[in-house]
Amino acid sequence: METQAITRHVQISPQKARLVADLIRGKAAEEAIGILEFSPRRAARIMVKTLRSAIANAEATQNVDVDRLYVKRATVDEGKSQKRFLPRAHGRATQLIKRSSHFTIVVDERSTH
């Protein structure tokens, strides 16, 4: 049985966060935590919290062996964008778009076959 955890409205660009999600997709849960803890990217700190939450959800709701869990799906979707303006020369303004992301991590128990 697969179990998921979702973290929403994270103030980071989805494009940057997807680079981290690609690192852990398909890996064993413990290996994925190790990869994320040593990754220098800011999205990795948020992703490791979401992964630990998914593991805890699996442990609490299903009768699973935590050592056999793996990351079945790791997706980063685009959230709401904040639009701000930055003053520029000659009275002009430039629009800044502050993007946000929704992280979804699905873990499943690997079969013994």
N, C-alpha and C positions, 0 to 999 in steps of 0.2 A: 504494500500500500504506500503510495507516495504521500508526502506531507510537504507543505509549503510555508514560507514566511515572506511577508511583503513589508518593505519599508518605503513609505511614500513621502513625496515632497522634499527630497534631498537636494540641497542647493549646490548641485554640480552638473556640468554638462553631460548629457547622455553619451555623447561621442567619447568623452574621456572615461566614463564609467564602463562602457562596453569593452574597452581594452582590458580592464581588470576581469570582467565577467568571462571573457574568452580564455583567461588563464586557468580557470577552475572547472570549466564545463567538462563533465565526464570523469572527473578525478574522484578518488575516495575522499570522504569527508575530512578525515584527519590530515591527509596530504594537502587538501585544499586550504585548510586552516593554516598549515605551515607556510604555504605559498603566499597567502594573503598577509600573514604577520610580518613577513620579510620583504614585502613589496613596498617601495617608497611612495607609491601613488596614494593620494588622499582618499580616493574611492575605495581602496582596499580596507581601510579602517572601518568604513560603514558596511562594506560587504561582509567582513568577518563577523560583525554583530548580527547581521541578517542570517548568515549561515549557522551560527550558534543557536539562534532562535529556531530555525527550521529543524535542527537536530533535537533541541529540547521539545519541540512540538511533536516530533516523531516518537520520542521516548515517552512522552506523557499520554499520547492518544492511542498509539498502537503498541503491540507487543513485538518490538524489533530489537535486533542486536545492533547496538550503536557502531560497533567495529565494522559491520558490513554495509553501512550506509555510504552512498555516493551521490554526487551532485548530478541529478538527472537533467535539470534545466536551470540555467542562470540567465535571466533576461533583464535588460534595462530599457524601460520605456520612457518616453518623453512626458514630463509633467507640465504644469503651468509655467509660463514665462513671465517674468516681471519686466516691464518696460520702463526704463529710466532715461534721463537726458543728461548729457555732459556739456557744459558750456565750452564753446570754442571761440576762436578769434573772430573779430568783426561782428560780434553780436549773434553769431550763428550757434546752433546746437547740434550735437550728434546723438543719435539714439543708441542706447546700450540695451541689449537683451540679456537678462540674467536668467539662464535656463535652469530647470529643475528636472529631477529624475524620479522614477519609481523603480525600485529594485525588487525582483521576484526570484526566489531561489526555491527549487523543488528538489527534495532529497527522496531517495527510494532505497530499499534494501536490495543489494545485489544477490541474484540467485546463485545457488551452489553448483549449478551445472558446469 
